[in-house]
Amino acid sequence: MVETINPTTGKPIERIAYTIAPEIDERLTRLQKTQRAWGAAPIEARAATLREVARRLRERRDTLAETAVREDRKSTRLNSSHI
């Protein structure tokens, strides 16, 4: 397990499980197939997908900024401007 630690409190923010080698190989194979499909998709479809990703990031801006503050002690305002 890998832990993200809040530098102010010393308490864990998040725990992330390690991935074993066979799982990594399987995921890389799937990612290569996905990348080929992404590359073959029309530019309009890729642009629409990226716009949706941007919309979702903006929607979660405050939550993402708060997590970044807990992880690196920077201000919410500074972190929010990077999201």
N, C-alpha and C positions, 0 to 999 in steps of 0.2 A: 504494500500500500504506500502510495505517495501522499503526503499531506501538504496542503497549502496552509501556512501559518499566518495568523494575524500578528504583525510585528509589534503592535502596541500591547496586546494582551497575552501573546504567546500561545493562544488557544487555536486549535485547528479551525479552519474555515470550511475546508472540503477535503474529502479523502477520495483518491482515485486509485482503482485497482491496476496492478501491473497486467500487461498483456503478454501471454506466452508466445514463443516463436511460431508455432503452427497457426495460431490465430492471426498473427501479423502477416504471414504468407497468404492466408485466405483473404484477408482484408485488402492486401496489395493487389491481388488478382482481381477482386471486385472493383477496386478503384481504377485499375487500368482499363477494364471494360467500360466503366462509367465515363472515364476521360475520353475514350474513343467516341462514345455516343454524344457526349457534350460537344466535342469537336465537329461532329457531323451535323449537329442541330443548326437550323437557320439562325443567323445573327439576331433576328427579331425575338426568337424564343429565348436565346441566351440573355439578351438585354432585359426581357420581361422577368426572367428568373432573378437576375441581379437587382432589378428594381424592387422586387418583392423581398429579397434579403435585406436591402437597405431600409425598406419600410419597417420590417420586423426589428432591425437593430435600433432604429429611431424610436419605435414603440417601447423598447426595453431600455432605453438610454439611462434612465435614472437607476434602475436595478443594476445594470452593468457598471455604471460609475460607482455606485456604492460598494460593489464587490472589489473594484480596482482600488478604492480608498482603503478597504480593509487589508488588501494584499500589499500595498506599497506606501501607505500613509500620505499620499498626495491628496490635495483637496478635491472635493466632489466637482467643483467648478472646472478645475484643470482636467480631470479625467473625463468629465462629460463632454468637453470640447473635442476629445479624441475619438469619441464614439459616433 
